[in-house]
Amino acid sequence: MPNATMRAVRLDRAGGPDVLEIKTVPVPEPGPGEVRVRHLAIGLNFIDIYQRDGLYPLTYPTGLGLEAAGTVEAVGESVTRFAIGDRIAYANGPPGAYSEAHVVAEGRAVRLPDDIGFETAAAAMLKGMTAEYLVRRVFHVKQGDTIVVHAAAGGVGLILCQWAQSLGATVIGTVSSEAKAELARANGCEHVILYDREDVAARVREITGG
């Protein structure tokens, strides 16, 4: 696709939202082991803010955004997992998902089943992998365990609570409001603690019998 261009968010320095600019840039070409994804949905995450404001430093100029979903429109040499036209989603960089297309390593992407929409995939990849890491690797949650999930009504929390409940664990969630408490209960929390009104440690001891 010689001389093709696309729109992309770029920043030349760290700062507030005002450092983000929509620019016309060349469409990137995939290298060995890489695919180019034409985006149909883009995920937004708190880590994007940390990278934008400099808490997590980037090398400038740079793009922003770590996850998206779309279709493969070009593949580099030695790519074996995907072909042009495949529906895929990816997460975890490199930054640049805030764009019409992006190049990522094939190992960072997954094929999307037909019954999972692009919007769902783009919203769930990074949060879902975080939930998997917590429930399977940080501590292997199993039937009969009791776990405490902070920010239980957040993106990671909602996935984590449903997952842990399905495994047979008792889930205690902490939230900041009654509305979030209701959401947490609907998504796997057997017990909910409002952390700005209750002593979390004392309530956990009470719920678990010490």
ZASE-578396 format. One record per residue (C-alpha): residue number from 1; residue in three letters; x, y, z. Coordinates in steps of 0.2 Angstrom, whole numbers, plus 5000, padded with zeros to 4 digits. Each point is the difference from the previous one (the first is absolute). Example, Ala and Ser with C-alpha at 12.3 -4.5 7.8 and 13.67 -1.06 7.14 Angstrom:
2
@fivo 1 voba ALA px 5062 py 4978 pz 5039
@fivo 2 voba SER px 5006 py 5017 pz 4997
***
This chain:
210
@fivo 1 voba MET px 5000 py 5000 pz 5000
@fivo 2 voba PRO px 5013 py 5013 pz 4994
@fivo 3 voba ASN px 4997 py 5018 pz 5006
@fivo 4 voba ALA px 4984 py 4996 pz 5009
@fivo 5 voba THR px 4996 py 5010 pz 5015
@fivo 6 voba MET px 4988 py 4999 pz 5015
@fivo 7 voba ARG px 4995 py 5010 pz 5015
@fivo 8 voba ALA px 5008 py 4997 pz 5017
@fivo 9 voba VAL px 5002 py 5008 pz 5017
@fivo 10 voba ARG px 5017 py 5005 pz 5003
@fivo 11 voba LEU px 5009 py 5010 pz 5014
@fivo 12 voba ASP px 5017 py 5008 pz 5000
@fivo 13 voba ARG px 5001 py 5002 pz 5019
@fivo 14 voba ALA px 4992 py 4994 pz 5016
@fivo 15 voba GLY px 4986 py 5010 pz 5008
@fivo 16 voba GLY px 4981 py 5002 pz 5000
@fivo 17 voba PRO px 4987 py 4997 pz 4987
@fivo 18 voba ASP px 5006 py 5015 pz 4990
@fivo 19 voba VAL px 5016 py 4991 pz 4995
@fivo 20 voba LEU px 4990 py 4988 pz 4989
@fivo 21 voba GLU px 4999 py 5005 pz 4982
@fivo 22 voba ILE px 4991 py 4991 pz 4986
@fivo 23 voba LYS px 5013 py 4999 pz 4985
@fivo 24 voba THR px 5001 py 4993 pz 4983
@fivo 25 voba VAL px 5014 py 4987 pz 5000
@fivo 26 voba PRO px 5006 py 4986 pz 4988
@fivo 27 voba VAL px 4991 py 4984 pz 5002
@fivo 28 voba PRO px 5013 py 4988 pz 5009
@fivo 29 voba GLU px 5007 py 4985 pz 4991
@fivo 30 voba PRO px 5001 py 4984 pz 5010
@fivo 31 voba GLY px 5018 py 4992 pz 5002
@fivo 32 voba PRO px 5004 py 4982 pz 5003
@fivo 33 voba GLY px 4988 py 4992 pz 5012
@fivo 34 voba GLU px 4988 py 5015 pz 5000
@fivo 35 voba VAL px 4983 py 5003 pz 4993
@fivo 36 voba ARG px 4991 py 5017 pz 4996
@fivo 37 voba VAL px 4983 py 5001 pz 5008
@fivo 38 voba ARG px 4986 py 5012 pz 4992
@fivo 39 voba HIS px 4991 py 5005 pz 5016
@fivo 40 voba LEU px 4982 py 4999 pz 5002
@fivo 41 voba ALA px 5000 py 5003 pz 5019
@fivo 42 voba ILE px 5013 py 5007 pz 5012
@fivo 43 voba GLY px 5002 py 4996 pz 5019
@fivo 44 voba LEU px 5003 py 5014 pz 5013
@fivo 45 voba ASN px 5009 py 4997 pz 5016
@fivo 46 voba PHE px 5007 py 5009 pz 5015
@fivo 47 voba ILE px 5017 py 4995 pz 4995
@fivo 48 voba ASP px 4998 py 5012 pz 4984
@fivo 49 voba ILE px 4998 py 5014 pz 5012
@fivo 50 voba TYR px 5016 py 4995 pz 5010
@fivo 51 voba GLN px 5009 py 4999 pz 4984
@fivo 52 voba ARG px 4993 py 5017 pz 4993
@fivo 53 voba ASP px 5004 py 5010 pz 5016
@fivo 54 voba GLY px 5018 py 4992 pz 5002
@fivo 55 voba LEU px 4997 py 4989 pz 5015
@fivo 56 voba TYR px 5005 py 4986 pz 4989
@fivo 57 voba PRO px 5013 py 5008 pz 4988
@fivo 58 voba LEU px 4999 py 4998 pz 4981
@fivo 59 voba THR px 5013 py 5004 pz 4987
@fivo 60 voba TYR px 4993 py 5015 pz 4989
@fivo 61 voba PRO px 4993 py 5003 pz 4988
@fivo 62 voba THR px 4988 py 4985 pz 5003
@fivo 63 voba GLY px 4983 py 4994 pz 4998
@fivo 64 voba LEU px 4988 py 4995 pz 5014
@fivo 65 voba GLY px 4989 py 4985 pz 5005
@fivo 66 voba LEU px 5004 py 4982 pz 5003
@fivo 67 voba GLU px 4985 py 4990 pz 4994
@fivo 68 voba ALA px 4988 py 4999 pz 4985
@fivo 69 voba ALA px 4990 py 4988 pz 4989
@fivo 70 voba GLY px 4998 py 4999 pz 4981
@fivo 71 voba THR px 5005 py 4991 pz 4985
@fivo 72 voba VAL px 5017 py 4995 pz 4993
@fivo 73 voba GLU px 5004 py 5009 pz 4984
@fivo 74 voba ALA px 5019 py 4996 pz 4998
@fivo 75 voba VAL px 5012 py 4987 pz 5007
@fivo 76 voba GLY px 5018 py 5000 pz 5001
@fivo 77 voba GLU px 5013 py 4986 pz 4996
@fivo 78 voba SER px 4999 py 4984 pz 5010
@fivo 79 voba VAL px 4982 py 5004 pz 5007
@fivo 80 voba THR px 4991 py 4983 pz 5002
@fivo 81 voba ARG px 4986 py 5004 pz 5013
@fivo 82 voba PHE px 4990 py 5012 pz 4989
@fivo 83 voba ALA px 4995 py 5004 pz 4982
@fivo 84 voba ILE px 4993 py 5015 pz 4992
@fivo 85 voba GLY px 4981 py 5003 pz 5004
@fivo 86 voba ASP px 5001 py 4991 pz 5017
@fivo 87 voba ARG px 4991 py 5008 pz 5015
@fivo 88 voba ILE px 5012 py 5003 pz 5014
@fivo 89 voba ALA px 5003 py 5009 pz 5016
@fivo 90 voba TYR px 5016 py 5005 pz 5009
@fivo 91 voba ALA px 5006 py 5008 pz 5016
@fivo 92 voba ASN px 5016 py 5005 pz 5008
@fivo 93 voba GLY px 5009 py 5011 pz 4987
@fivo 94 voba PRO px 5009 py 5007 pz 4993
@fivo 95 voba PRO px 4991 py 5017 pz 5003
@fivo 96 voba GLY px 4990 py 5006 pz 4985
@fivo 97 voba ALA px 4983 py 4992 pz 5001
@fivo 98 voba TYR px 4992 py 5018 pz 4999
@fivo 99 voba SER px 5001 py 4999 pz 4981
@fivo 100 voba GLU px 4991 py 4993 pz 4985
@fivo 101 voba ALA px 5013 py 4986 pz 4998
@fivo 102 voba HIS px 5014 py 4993 pz 5010
@fivo 103 voba VAL px 5014 py 4988 pz 4998
@fivo 104 voba VAL px 5002 py 4987 pz 5014
@fivo 105 voba ALA px 5010 py 4984 pz 5003
@fivo 106 voba GLU px 4989 py 4985 pz 4996
@fivo 107 voba GLY px 5003 py 4993 pz 5017
@fivo 108 voba ARG px 4991 py 5014 pz 5008
@fivo 109 voba ALA px 4984 py 4997 pz 4990
@fivo 110 voba VAL px 4986 py 4987 pz 5001
@fivo 111 voba ARG px 4987 py 4994 pz 4988
@fivo 112 voba LEU px 4983 py 5006 pz 5003
@fivo 113 voba PRO px 4985 py 4987 pz 5000
@fivo 114 voba ASP px 4986 py 5006 pz 4989
@fivo 115 voba ASP px 4989 py 5002 pz 5015
@fivo 116 voba ILE px 5011 py 5013 pz 5008
@fivo 117 voba GLY px 4998 py 5018 pz 4994
@fivo 118 voba PHE px 5015 py 5011 pz 4997
@fivo 119 voba GLU px 4994 py 5013 pz 5013
@fivo 120 voba THR px 4999 py 4986 pz 5013
@fivo 121 voba ALA px 5017 py 4993 pz 4996
@fivo 122 voba ALA px 5008 py 5017 pz 5000
@fivo 123 voba ALA px 4993 py 5004 pz 5017
@fivo 124 voba ALA px 5004 py 4983 pz 5008
@fivo 125 voba MET px 5018 py 4995 pz 4994
@fivo 126 voba LEU px 5011 py 5010 pz 5013
@fivo 127 voba LYS px 4988 py 4998 pz 5014
@fivo 128 voba GLY px 4996 py 4982 pz 4996
@fivo 129 voba MET px 5019 py 4996 pz 5000
@fivo 130 voba THR px 5002 py 5009 pz 5017
@fivo 131 voba ALA px 4986 py 4990 pz 5007
@fivo 132 voba GLU px 5008 py 4984 pz 4994
@fivo 133 voba TYR px 5017 py 5004 pz 5007
@fivo 134 voba LEU px 4992 py 5004 pz 5017
@fivo 135 voba VAL px 4988 py 4985 pz 5001
@fivo 136 voba ARG px 5012 py 4987 pz 4993
@fivo 137 voba ARG px 5018 py 5005 pz 5003
@fivo 138 voba VAL px 5001 py 5013 pz 5014
@fivo 139 voba PHE px 4989 py 4988 pz 5010
@fivo 140 voba HIS px 4992 py 4985 pz 4992
@fivo 141 voba VAL px 4982 py 5002 pz 5006
@fivo 142 voba LYS px 4990 py 4984 pz 5003
@fivo 143 voba GLN px 4984 py 4994 pz 5007
@fivo 144 voba GLY px 4998 py 5004 pz 5018
@fivo 145 voba ASP px 5012 py 5015 pz 5000
@fivo 146 voba THR px 4995 py 5017 pz 5007
@fivo 147 voba ILE px 5008 py 5014 pz 4991
@fivo 148 voba VAL px 4999 py 5019 pz 5001
@fivo 149 voba VAL px 4998 py 5010 pz 4984
@fivo 150 voba HIS px 5003 py 5019 pz 5002
@fivo 151 voba ALA px 4991 py 5011 pz 4987
@fivo 152 voba ALA px 4988 py 4986 pz 4997
@fivo 153 voba ALA px 4989 py 5010 pz 4989
@fivo 154 voba GLY px 5014 py 5006 pz 4988
@fivo 155 voba GLY px 5005 py 4992 pz 4984
@fivo 156 voba VAL px 5012 py 4987 pz 5007
@fivo 157 voba GLY px 4990 py 4998 pz 5015
@fivo 158 voba LEU px 4984 py 4995 pz 4991
@fivo 159 voba ILE px 5009 py 4987 pz 4990
@fivo 160 voba LEU px 5010 py 4993 pz 5015
@fivo 161 voba CYS px 4984 py 4999 pz 5011
@fivo 162 voba GLN px 4990 py 4990 pz 4987
@fivo 163 voba TRP px 5015 py 4989 pz 4997
@fivo 164 voba ALA px 5004 py 4996 pz 5018
@fivo 165 voba GLN px 4981 py 4997 pz 5004
@fivo 166 voba SER px 5000 py 4987 pz 4985
@fivo 167 voba LEU px 5014 py 4991 pz 5008
@fivo 168 voba GLY px 4991 py 4998 pz 5017
@fivo 169 voba ALA px 5009 py 5014 pz 5009
@fivo 170 voba THR px 4991 py 5011 pz 5013
@fivo 171 voba VAL px 5003 py 5018 pz 4994
@fivo 172 voba ILE px 5001 py 5015 pz 5011
@fivo 173 voba GLY px 5001 py 5016 pz 4990
@fivo 174 voba THR px 5004 py 5018 pz 5005
@fivo 175 voba VAL px 4991 py 5015 pz 4992
@fivo 176 voba SER px 4998 py 5018 pz 5003
@fivo 177 voba SER px 4981 py 5002 pz 4998
@fivo 178 voba GLU px 4983 py 4991 pz 5001
@fivo 179 voba ALA px 4998 py 5001 pz 4981
@fivo 180 voba LYS px 5017 py 4991 pz 4998
@fivo 181 voba ALA px 4995 py 4988 pz 5014
@fivo 182 voba GLU px 4984 py 4995 pz 4990
@fivo 183 voba LEU px 5011 py 4997 pz 4985
@fivo 184 voba ALA px 5012 py 4990 pz 5009
@fivo 185 voba ARG px 4987 py 4989 pz 5008
@fivo 186 voba ALA px 4992 py 4997 pz 4982
@fivo 187 voba ASN px 5017 py 4994 pz 4994
@fivo 188 voba GLY px 5006 py 4987 pz 5013
@fivo 189 voba CYS px 5003 py 5009 pz 5016
@fivo 190 voba GLU px 4992 py 4991 pz 5015
@fivo 191 voba HIS px 5006 py 5013 pz 5012
@fivo 192 voba VAL px 5002 py 5019 pz 4996
@fivo 193 voba ILE px 5010 py 5012 pz 5011
@fivo 194 voba LEU px 4998 py 5019 pz 4998
@fivo 195 voba TYR px 5018 py 5005 pz 5004
@fivo 196 voba ASP px 4997 py 5018 pz 5004
@fivo 197 voba ARG px 4987 py 4996 pz 5013
@fivo 198 voba GLU px 5006 py 4983 pz 5007
@fivo 199 voba ASP px 5016 py 4993 pz 5007
@fivo 200 voba VAL px 5005 py 4988 pz 4986
@fivo 201 voba ALA px 5012 py 4989 pz 5011
@fivo 202 voba ALA px 4987 py 4999 pz 5014
@fivo 203 voba ARG px 4986 py 4996 pz 4988
@fivo 204 voba VAL px 5011 py 4986 pz 4991
@fivo 205 voba ARG px 5004 py 4992 pz 5017
@fivo 206 voba GLU px 4981 py 5001 pz 5005
@fivo 207 voba ILE px 4995 py 4992 pz 4983
@fivo 208 voba THR px 5013 py 4986 pz 5001
@fivo 209 voba GLY px 4999 py 4997 pz 5018
@fivo 210 voba GLY px 5017 py 5007 pz 5004
***
